[in-house]
Amino acid sequence: MMASYPISEPEVETENTNEPNWLELPRDVTTNIFRRLNTFDVVTSVCQVCPLWWNICKDPFMWRSIRMTDTCSNRAYMEKICHNAVGRSCVVGQYCPLLKSLKYEKITDEDDDFDIEDEAFAFSVAETMSGLRRLKISSNVLTTDGVLAILDGCPLLECLDIQECRYLFLSFSLEKMCHERIKEYFRLPDFYAFCASDDDYYEDLLPENWNGSVYGDHNLSMMLKHD
């Protein structure tokens, strides 16, 4: 006869009480953590967790630096979130001169048409962010008027990165002004910009063996910088 053994009750898993309660963290620590997140995540997720986090996300300290990247396949939704983030930064610029760094990236298709809302972004920066030190605008339809507005409205600007800005054809005088007034100025010129420009000054700046590539050892920005 087989011996029978009592079947023990399944062990009840005890709740792990060692996990931190994120809501009990000091406000300054939570703010510091949130500032390290992508702006997209802050706007779409973090601020909706609870009233406390919602208030923290409205803190001007949160918007000293803004970084928007294309993390969503739905372009319409991505643009909505992007405008929301820029709108918050404008409010900060109007009511609290703490915003010092802004990075705006918009991924556009080759066949996209000119978007007046994108051009308005530069004027919004110039009108509301006079204390800005560092500004990067990529893949955006920035125009000459937008660049002039930024130079006039952001006198403390130390770094301006406007690489990959389509439709942007700067005159020689404006290009020179950017290099003289801004300590760190980055713009990777497009070969077609030389062809479309009415300025003949560019031709004298190009190396003799230049083949139209802007990814080699020579580019117009560096030549102007050391001129």
GUMIBA-517319 format. One record per residue: residue in one letter; residue number from 0; x, y, z of N, C-alpha, C in turn. Coordinates in Angstrom, 2 decimals. Each point is the difference from the previous one (the first is absolute). Layout:
# residues N
  resn  resi     n.px     n.py     n.pz    ca.px    ca.py    ca.pz     c.px     c.py     c.pz
     A   NUM        X        Y        Z        X        Y        Z        X        Y        Z
...
This chain:
# residues 227
  resn  resi     n.px     n.py     n.pz    ca.px    ca.py    ca.pz     c.px     c.py     c.pz
     M     0     0.86    -1.18     0.00    -0.86     1.18     0.00     0.90     1.24     0.00
     M     1    -0.30     0.91    -0.92     0.84     1.18    -0.14    -0.27     0.98     1.13
     A     2     1.08     0.51     0.54    -0.16     0.97     1.08    -0.48     1.32    -0.57
     S     3    -0.87     0.63     0.70    -0.52     1.30    -0.44     0.65     1.11     0.81
     Y     4     0.27     1.09    -0.71     0.62     1.14     0.66    -0.93     1.21    -0.13
     P     5    -0.11     0.75     1.02    -0.88     1.18    -0.07     0.51     1.00    -1.04
     I     6    -0.90     0.51    -0.75     0.36     1.00    -1.02    -0.01     1.37     0.65
     S     7     1.12     0.65    -0.02     0.11     1.31     0.65    -0.70     1.06    -0.83
     E     8    -0.55     0.99     0.68    -0.64     1.12    -0.69     1.05     0.78    -0.76
     P     9    -0.35     0.49    -1.19     0.98     0.80    -0.76     0.43     1.23     0.80
     E    10     1.28     0.26    -0.07     0.52     1.13     0.74    -0.55     1.30    -0.58
     V    11    -0.44     0.85     0.87    -0.54     1.29    -0.42     1.15     0.98    -0.17
     E    12     0.07     0.57    -1.20     1.06     0.95    -0.26    -0.23     1.26     0.80
     T    13     0.98     0.37     0.73    -0.10     1.22     0.79     0.31     1.21    -0.87
     E    14    -0.70     1.04     0.27     0.17     1.23    -0.77     1.35     0.62     0.30
     N    15     0.67     0.35    -1.05     1.32     0.60     0.16    -0.16     1.45     0.46
     T    16     0.37     0.22     1.22    -0.16     1.35     0.56     1.26     0.84    -0.15
     N    17     1.02    -0.57    -0.68     1.25     0.73    -0.16    -0.01     0.94    -1.20
     E    18    -0.99    -0.12    -0.89    -0.07     0.87    -1.16    -0.34     1.42     0.44
     P    19     0.67     0.98    -0.58    -0.24     1.38     0.43    -1.38     0.50    -0.46
     N    20    -0.56     0.85     0.78    -1.25     0.66    -0.37     0.38     1.30    -0.70
     W    21    -0.16     0.01    -1.32     0.45     1.14    -0.78    -0.72     1.29     0.36
     L    22    -1.20    -0.11     0.54    -0.76     1.19     0.36     0.53     0.66     1.27
     E    23     0.83    -0.73     0.74     0.53     0.54     1.25     1.38     0.62    -0.17
     L    24     0.53    -0.02    -1.22     1.31     0.62    -0.23    -0.11     1.51     0.17
     P    25     1.07     0.64     0.45     0.00     1.47     0.08    -0.30     0.60    -1.37
     R    26    -0.67     1.12     0.01    -0.42     0.61    -1.26     1.19     0.33    -0.91
     D    27     1.08     0.51     0.58     1.15     0.36    -0.83     0.65    -1.22    -0.65
     V    28    -0.02    -1.15     0.71     0.55    -1.23    -0.56    -0.88    -0.48    -1.16
     T    29    -1.31     0.04     0.19    -0.92    -0.43    -1.06     0.15     0.89    -1.23
     T    30     0.12     1.29     0.22     0.19     0.94    -1.11     1.27    -0.30    -0.76
     N    31     1.07    -0.30     0.73     1.28    -0.32    -0.64    -0.11    -1.25    -0.84
     I    32    -0.75    -1.00     0.47    -0.20    -1.24    -0.76    -0.80     0.28    -1.27
     F    33    -1.06     0.78     0.12    -0.85     0.30    -1.15     0.76     0.77    -1.07
     R    34     0.91     0.86     0.40     0.75     0.80    -0.97     0.92    -0.86    -0.86
     R    35     0.30    -1.19     0.42     0.84    -0.91    -0.75    -0.79    -0.83    -1.02
     L    36    -1.32     0.12     0.04    -0.85    -0.75    -0.91    -0.20     0.75    -1.30
     N    37    -0.40    -0.72    -1.04    -0.34     0.62    -1.27    -1.24     0.86     0.18
     T    38    -0.02     1.16    -0.62    -1.14     0.90     0.12    -1.29    -0.67    -0.44
     F    39     0.09    -0.86    -1.00    -1.17    -0.73    -0.48    -0.62    -0.82     1.12
     D    40     0.83    -0.69     0.78    -0.49    -0.83     1.10    -0.61     0.86     1.11
     V    41     0.61     1.15     0.26    -0.52     0.87     1.05    -1.39     0.52    -0.35
     V    42    -0.16     0.43    -1.26    -1.27     0.58    -0.42    -1.10    -1.05    -0.10
     T    43     0.33    -1.19    -0.48    -1.04    -1.01    -0.27    -0.27    -0.94     1.16
     S    44     0.97    -0.17     0.90    -0.17    -1.03     1.04     0.20     0.51     1.42
     V    45     1.17     0.55     0.26     0.38     0.33     1.37    -0.99     0.96     0.66
     C    46    -0.37     1.05    -0.71    -0.86     1.02     0.60    -1.41    -0.50     0.28
     Q    47    -0.36    -1.18    -0.53    -1.35    -0.53     0.17    -0.10    -1.06     1.09
     V    48     1.10    -0.27     0.71    -0.01    -1.06     1.01    -0.82     0.40     1.21
     C    49     0.22     1.20     0.52    -0.71     0.44     1.20     0.08     1.52     0.09
     P    50    -0.82     0.62     0.85     0.02     1.46     0.14     1.36     0.55     0.40
     L    51     0.72    -0.75     0.86     1.32     0.46     0.43     0.95     0.11    -1.18
     W    52     0.05    -1.04    -0.81     0.90     0.03    -1.15    -0.45     1.02    -1.04
     W    53    -1.30     0.21    -0.09    -0.52     1.03    -0.91     0.53     1.37     0.39
     N    54    -0.02     0.31     1.31     0.50     1.28     0.47     1.50     0.13    -0.19
     I    55     0.72    -1.10     0.22     1.45     0.03    -0.21     0.33     0.28    -1.46
     C    56    -0.77    -0.58    -0.90     0.25     0.20    -1.44    -0.31     1.43    -0.44
     K    57    -0.70     0.76     0.81    -0.26     1.40    -0.31     1.07     0.92     0.59
     D    58     0.92    -0.57     0.75     1.07     0.78     0.60     0.90     0.56    -1.10
     P    59     0.29     1.31     0.00     0.87     0.58    -1.03     1.36    -0.67    -0.09
     F    60     0.48    -0.54     1.11     1.29    -0.68     0.00     0.00    -1.20    -0.95
     M    61    -1.19    -0.57    -0.22    -0.13    -1.16    -0.88     0.30     0.35    -1.46
     W    62    -0.15     1.27    -0.37     0.05     0.37    -1.41     1.20     0.86    -0.34
     R    63     1.05    -0.14     0.80     1.24     0.69    -0.36     0.61    -0.59    -1.26
     S    64    -0.22    -1.28    -0.20     0.51    -0.68    -1.19    -1.10    -0.87    -0.58
     I    65    -0.21     0.11    -1.31    -1.06    -0.75    -0.68     0.62    -0.80    -1.13
     R    66    -0.35    -1.27    -0.07     0.51    -0.85    -1.08    -1.15    -0.82    -0.57
     M    67    -0.31     0.26    -1.26    -1.06    -0.73    -0.68     0.60    -0.80    -1.15
     T    68    -0.22    -1.30     0.00     0.45    -0.86    -1.09    -1.18    -0.78    -0.54
     D    69     0.15    -0.52    -1.20    -1.09    -0.72    -0.65    -0.10    -1.42     0.58
     T    70    -0.81    -0.15     1.05    -0.14    -1.30     0.66    -1.36    -0.64    -0.26
     C    71    -0.77     0.57    -0.88    -1.34    -0.52    -0.25    -0.23    -0.11    -1.50
     S    72    -0.60    -1.10    -0.44    -0.22    -0.22    -1.42    -1.17     0.84    -0.52
     N    73    -0.88     0.42     0.89    -1.14     0.83    -0.38     0.47     1.44    -0.06
     R    74     0.20     0.50    -1.20     0.58     1.33    -0.14    -0.91     1.10     0.53
     A    75    -1.31    -0.11    -0.26    -0.92     1.02     0.48     0.03     0.10     1.52
     Y    76     0.05    -1.15     0.65     0.05    -0.03     1.46     1.32     0.58     0.50
     M    77     1.09    -0.33    -0.70     1.31     0.49     0.39     0.06     1.52    -0.10
     E    78    -0.56     0.56    -1.06     0.00     1.45    -0.16    -0.82     0.67     1.09
     K    79    -1.10    -0.62     0.40    -0.84     0.55     1.08     0.79     0.06     1.30
     I    80     0.71    -1.07     0.31     0.81    -0.05     1.21     1.12     1.03    -0.07
     C    81     0.59     0.13    -1.17     1.09     0.94    -0.18    -0.46     1.43     0.25
     H    82    -1.15     0.37    -0.57    -0.54     1.34     0.21    -0.34     0.23     1.48
     N    83    -0.45    -1.07     0.67    -0.31     0.11     1.42     1.25     0.33     0.80
     A    84     1.09    -0.69    -0.30     1.26     0.23     0.72     0.53     1.41    -0.28
     V    85    -0.05     0.41    -1.26     0.47     1.34    -0.35    -0.86     1.06     0.67
     G    86    -1.31    -0.26     0.07    -0.90     0.93     0.66     0.34     0.17     1.47
     R    87     0.35    -1.09     0.65     0.40     0.09     1.41     1.28     0.80     0.15
     S    88     0.92    -0.18    -0.93     1.25     0.74     0.09    -0.25     1.49    -0.22
     C    89    -0.97     0.34    -0.84    -0.32     1.40    -0.23    -0.56     0.64     1.26
     V    90    -0.85    -0.74     0.71    -0.54     0.49     1.26     1.11     0.26     0.99
     V    91     0.97    -0.91     0.05     1.13     0.18     0.89     0.78     1.26    -0.39
     G    92     0.17     0.20    -1.32     0.73     1.17    -0.46    -0.70     1.30     0.36
     Q    93    -1.33    -0.02     0.02    -0.76     1.20     0.30     0.01     0.32     1.49
     Y    94    -0.08    -1.00     0.83    -0.19     0.23     1.43     1.21    -0.32     0.86
     C    95     0.99    -0.67    -0.53     1.17    -0.36     0.79     1.21    -0.14    -0.92
     P    96     0.94     0.91     0.07     1.14    -0.03    -0.93     1.05    -1.04     0.39
     L    97    -0.42    -1.25     0.12     0.91    -1.07     0.40     0.41    -0.88    -1.17
     L    98    -0.74     0.05    -1.08     0.30    -0.89    -1.11     1.31     0.42    -0.66
     K    99     0.97    -0.90     0.05     1.33     0.31    -0.54     0.38    -0.89    -1.17
     S   100    -0.64    -1.15    -0.13     0.36    -0.94    -1.06    -1.26    -0.56    -0.65
     L   101    -0.03     0.02    -1.31    -1.15    -0.53    -0.74     0.50    -0.76    -1.22
     K   102    -0.50    -1.23    -0.14     0.34    -0.83    -1.15    -1.29    -0.43    -0.69
     Y   103    -0.18     0.43    -1.24    -1.22    -0.28    -0.73     0.34    -0.80    -1.25
     E   104    -0.50    -1.22    -0.06     0.25    -0.86    -1.15    -1.33    -0.42    -0.61
     K   105    -0.11     0.17    -1.29    -1.21    -0.45    -0.70     0.42    -0.80    -1.22
     I   106    -0.44    -1.25    -0.04     0.32    -0.86    -1.13    -1.02     0.24    -1.10
     T   107     0.47     0.45    -1.16    -0.89     0.31    -1.10     0.32    -0.86    -1.21
     D   108    -0.99    -0.21    -0.84     0.19    -0.74    -1.24     0.55     0.93    -1.06
     E   109     0.64    -0.59    -0.99     0.60     0.81    -1.06    -1.04     0.80    -0.78
     D   110    -1.23    -0.53    -0.08    -1.02     0.66    -0.81    -0.89     0.91     0.82
     D   111     0.33     0.23     1.28    -0.84     0.85     0.83     0.00     1.43    -0.52
     D   112    -1.14     0.65     0.10    -0.10     1.39    -0.39     0.40     0.90     1.16
     F   113     0.20     1.26    -0.30     0.35     0.98     1.01    -1.15     0.14     0.99
     D   114     0.33    -0.01     1.28    -1.00     0.07     1.07     0.18     1.31     0.75
     I   115    -1.00     0.89    -0.09     0.09     1.31     0.64     0.10    -0.12     1.50
     E   116    -0.54    -1.08     0.60     0.07    -0.19     1.43     1.44    -0.26     0.44
     D   117     0.76    -0.67    -0.85     1.39    -0.25     0.33     0.81     1.30    -0.04
     E   118    -0.30     0.86    -0.97     0.70     1.26    -0.07    -0.33     0.86     1.22
     A   119    -1.25    -0.08     0.47    -0.40     0.78     1.16     0.74    -0.42     1.26
     F   120     0.51    -1.23     0.01     0.74    -0.48     1.16     1.19     0.90     0.30
     A   121     0.75     0.39    -1.03     1.18     0.84     0.21    -0.39     1.34     0.60
     F   122    -1.09     0.58    -0.47    -0.45     1.29     0.54    -0.48    -0.14     1.44
     S   123    -0.60    -1.15     0.31    -0.42    -0.26     1.37     1.20    -0.06     0.93
     V   124     1.07    -0.64    -0.46     1.24    -0.05     0.79     0.55     1.39     0.22
     A   125     0.06     0.80    -1.07     0.57     1.33     0.08    -0.80     0.93     0.92
     E   126    -1.31    -0.18     0.02    -0.86     0.90     0.79    -0.10    -0.38     1.46
     T   127     0.23    -1.28     0.34    -0.28    -0.44     1.37     1.20    -0.58     0.74
     M   128     1.15    -0.16    -0.66     1.12    -0.67     0.65     1.28     0.82    -0.13
     S   129    -0.04     1.20     0.53     1.14     0.90    -0.13     1.22    -0.47     0.77
     G   130    -0.18    -0.89     0.97     1.12    -0.49     0.79     0.63    -1.27    -0.53
     L   131    -0.42    -0.42    -1.18     0.48    -1.27    -0.57     1.50     0.07    -0.28
     R   132     0.71    -1.08     0.39     1.44    -0.10    -0.25     0.33    -0.97    -1.13
     R   133    -0.76    -1.09    -0.05     0.29    -1.05    -0.99    -1.28    -0.35    -0.75
     L   134     0.07    -0.02    -1.31    -1.17    -0.30    -0.83     0.41    -0.89    -1.15
     K   135    -0.74    -1.10    -0.16     0.23    -0.89    -1.14    -1.32    -0.24    -0.70
     I   136    -0.03     0.25    -1.30    -1.18    -0.23    -0.83     0.43    -0.88    -1.16
     S   137    -0.57    -1.20    -0.09     0.38    -0.94    -1.05    -1.21    -0.42    -0.81
     S   138     0.21    -0.22    -1.31    -1.05    -0.46    -0.90    -1.24     0.87     0.12
     N   139     0.20     1.29    -0.01    -1.08     0.95     0.16     0.06     1.01    -1.13
     V   140    -1.14     0.53    -0.39    -0.01     0.95    -1.12     0.31     1.41     0.51
     L   141     1.14     0.14     0.63     0.45     1.30     0.48     0.33     0.89    -1.19
     T   142    -0.33     1.28     0.11     0.24     0.94    -1.08     0.98     1.08     0.44
     T   143     0.41     0.82    -0.95     0.91     1.10     0.30    -0.61     0.95     1.01
     D   144    -1.29     0.31    -0.16    -0.68     0.88     0.96     0.01    -0.60     1.40
     G   145    -0.14    -1.32     0.07     0.03    -0.67     1.29     1.35     0.11     0.67
     V   146     1.07    -0.15    -0.78     1.35     0.12     0.54     0.24     1.42     0.52
     L   147    -0.43     1.00    -0.77     0.17     1.39     0.43    -0.77     0.28     1.28
     A   148    -1.21    -0.55     0.10    -0.82     0.19     1.20     0.69    -0.61     1.22
     I   149     0.60    -1.17    -0.18     0.69    -0.67     1.11     1.23     0.80     0.43
     L   150     0.76     0.52    -0.96     1.17     0.80     0.33    -0.38     1.26     0.77
     D   151    -1.11     0.62    -0.38    -0.45     1.23     0.66    -0.65    -0.27     1.35
     G   152    -0.76    -1.11     0.09    -0.76    -0.27     1.22     0.74    -0.79     1.06
     C   153     1.13    -0.59    -0.37     0.78    -0.82     0.95     1.43     0.52     0.06
     P   154     0.22     1.16     0.62     1.34     0.60     0.01     1.03    -0.78     0.79
     L   155    -0.44    -0.90     0.88     0.93    -0.78     0.82     0.35    -1.35    -0.63
     L   156    -0.49    -0.25    -1.20     0.20    -1.29    -0.65     1.48    -0.25    -0.24
     E   157     0.47    -1.15     0.48     1.41    -0.38    -0.15     0.21    -1.14    -0.99
     C   158    -1.04    -0.81    -0.19     0.11    -1.14    -0.92    -1.25    -0.09    -0.85
     L   159     0.17     0.00    -1.30    -1.11    -0.14    -0.94     0.32    -1.10    -0.99
     D   160    -0.81    -1.04     0.01     0.19    -1.14    -0.90    -1.23    -0.08    -0.90
     I   161     0.16     0.34    -1.27    -1.11    -0.02    -0.95     0.33    -0.91    -1.18
     Q   162     0.58    -1.13     0.30     0.33    -0.96    -1.04    -1.26    -0.65    -0.55
     E   163     0.05    -0.37    -1.24    -1.08    -0.72    -0.69    -1.29     0.80    -0.09
     C   164     0.11     1.31     0.04    -1.19     0.83    -0.15    -0.26     0.25    -1.49
     R   165    -1.03    -0.62    -0.50    -0.36     0.17    -1.41    -0.54     1.41    -0.24
     Y   166     0.05     0.44    -1.24    -0.47     1.31    -0.42     0.86     1.14     0.55
     L   167     1.09    -0.31     0.67     0.80     1.04     0.62     1.20     0.34    -0.88
     F   168    -0.03     1.16    -0.60     1.09     0.47    -0.84     0.45     1.35     0.55
     L   169     1.07     0.00     0.77     0.47     1.22     0.63     0.92     0.78    -0.92
     S   170    -0.14     1.30     0.01     0.90     0.85    -0.75     1.37     0.01     0.68
     F   171     0.98     0.48    -0.72     1.34     0.05     0.56     0.04     0.87     1.24
     S   172    -0.70     1.15    -0.04     0.02     0.93     1.13    -0.66    -0.61     1.24
     L   173    -1.11    -0.72    -0.20    -0.68    -0.61     1.14     0.81    -1.16     0.57
     E   174     0.63    -0.78    -0.89     0.87    -1.09     0.44     1.15     0.56     0.83
     K   175     0.56     1.08    -0.45     1.12     0.62     0.71    -0.47     0.55     1.34
     M   176    -1.20     0.58     0.05    -0.55     0.53     1.24    -0.16    -1.10     1.04
     C   177    -0.45    -1.17    -0.42    -0.17    -1.12     0.93     1.32    -0.40     0.62
     H   178     1.06    -0.04    -0.82     1.31    -0.39     0.50     0.58     1.05     0.94
     E   179    -0.29     1.26    -0.26     0.56     1.07     0.82    -0.72     0.13     1.34
     R   180    -1.31    -0.25     0.03    -0.78     0.23     1.21    -0.16    -1.23     0.86
     I   181     0.19    -1.19    -0.56    -0.24    -1.23     0.75     1.29    -0.79     0.13
     K   182     0.30    -0.39     1.21     1.25    -0.69     0.30     0.07    -1.36    -0.72
     E   183    -1.08    -0.78     0.06    -0.05    -1.31    -0.63    -1.13    -0.01    -1.02
     Y   184     0.36     0.03    -1.25    -1.00     0.06    -1.07     0.22    -1.16    -0.96
     F   185    -1.08    -0.79    -0.19     0.10    -1.19    -0.84    -1.07     0.04    -1.09
     R   186     0.45    -0.08    -1.23    -0.94    -0.15    -1.12     0.71    -0.75    -1.11
     L   187    -0.55    -1.15    -0.34     0.57    -0.80    -1.07    -0.65     0.42    -1.30
     P   188     0.72     0.71    -0.88    -0.63     0.52    -1.21    -0.34    -1.10    -0.99
     D   189    -1.07     0.19    -0.70    -0.42    -0.93    -1.05     0.60     0.47    -1.32
     F   190     0.44    -0.92    -0.82     0.61     0.37    -1.28    -0.97     0.81    -0.85
     Y   191    -1.28    -0.33     0.09    -0.98     0.72    -0.81    -0.19     1.42     0.48
     A   192     0.37     0.26     1.25    -0.11     1.37     0.50     0.97     0.91    -0.74
     F   193     1.18    -0.55    -0.38     0.95     0.81    -0.76    -0.56     0.36    -1.36
     C   194    -0.67    -0.99    -0.62    -0.55     0.22    -1.34    -1.14     1.00     0.03
     A   195    -0.81    -0.05     1.08    -1.19     0.84     0.07     0.33     1.40     0.50
     S   196     1.15     0.18     0.63     0.32     1.29     0.59     0.39     1.00    -1.08
     D   197    -0.38     1.27     0.21     0.37     1.06    -0.93     1.34     0.61     0.37
     D   198     0.59    -0.50     1.08     1.27     0.54     0.49     1.15    -0.72    -0.67
     D   199     0.90     0.75    -0.62     1.15    -0.60    -0.66     1.19    -0.18     0.93
     Y   200    -0.18     0.46     1.25     1.13    -0.09     0.93     0.36    -1.44     0.31
     Y   201    -0.99    -0.89    -0.05     0.25    -1.39     0.38     1.03    -0.66    -0.92
     E   202    -0.01     0.38    -1.28     0.86    -0.68    -0.96     1.48     0.14     0.37
     D   203     0.37     1.17     0.52     1.40     0.22     0.33     0.42    -0.76     1.25
     L   204    -0.99    -0.47     0.79     0.31    -0.69     1.25     0.17    -1.50    -0.18
     L   205    -0.43    -0.53    -1.13     0.04    -1.44    -0.19     1.38    -0.45    -0.45
     P   206     0.47    -1.16     0.49     1.31    -0.52    -0.43    -0.02    -0.36    -1.47
     E   207     1.18     0.00    -0.65     0.08    -0.23    -1.43    -0.51    -1.37    -0.39
     N   208     0.26    -1.01     0.83    -0.40    -1.36    -0.33    -1.32    -0.38     0.64
     W   209    -0.80     1.01     0.38    -1.28    -0.28     0.66    -0.98    -0.65    -0.98
     N   210    -0.62    -1.13     0.40    -0.88    -0.74    -0.91    -1.47     0.08     0.37
     G   211    -0.34     0.95     0.86    -1.40     0.16     0.38    -0.36    -0.70     1.28
     S   212     0.91    -0.77     0.58    -0.31    -0.73     1.23     0.15     0.92     1.19
     V   213    -0.93    -0.10     0.95     0.08     0.80     1.22     0.40    -0.86     1.18
     Y   214     0.37    -1.24    -0.26     0.36    -0.91     1.07     1.50    -0.30     0.02
     G   215     0.77     0.72    -0.81     1.43    -0.24    -0.04     0.74     0.86     0.99
     D   216     1.24     0.38    -0.37     0.83     0.77     0.91    -0.35     1.48    -0.02
     H   217    -0.73     0.43    -1.00    -0.29     1.43    -0.13    -1.51     0.23     0.09
     N   218    -0.37     1.06     0.67    -1.39     0.48    -0.06     0.01     1.49     0.20
     L   219    -1.02     0.65    -0.50    -0.03     1.45    -0.04     0.05     0.61     1.39
     S   220    -0.70    -0.61     0.96    -0.05     0.56     1.34     1.39     0.08     0.60
     M   221     0.80    -1.07    -0.14     1.33    -0.01     0.59     0.90     1.01    -0.70
     M   222    -0.14     0.14    -1.32     0.84     0.94    -0.72    -0.31     1.43     0.41
     L   223    -1.28     0.30     0.19    -0.36     1.34     0.43     0.47     0.26     1.42
     K   224    -0.04    -1.03     0.83     0.39     0.15     1.39     1.47     0.36     0.14
     H   225     0.83    -0.55    -0.88     1.43     0.23     0.11     0.48     1.08    -0.96
     D   226    -0.93     0.63    -0.69     0.39     1.04    -0.97     0.50     1.25     0.72
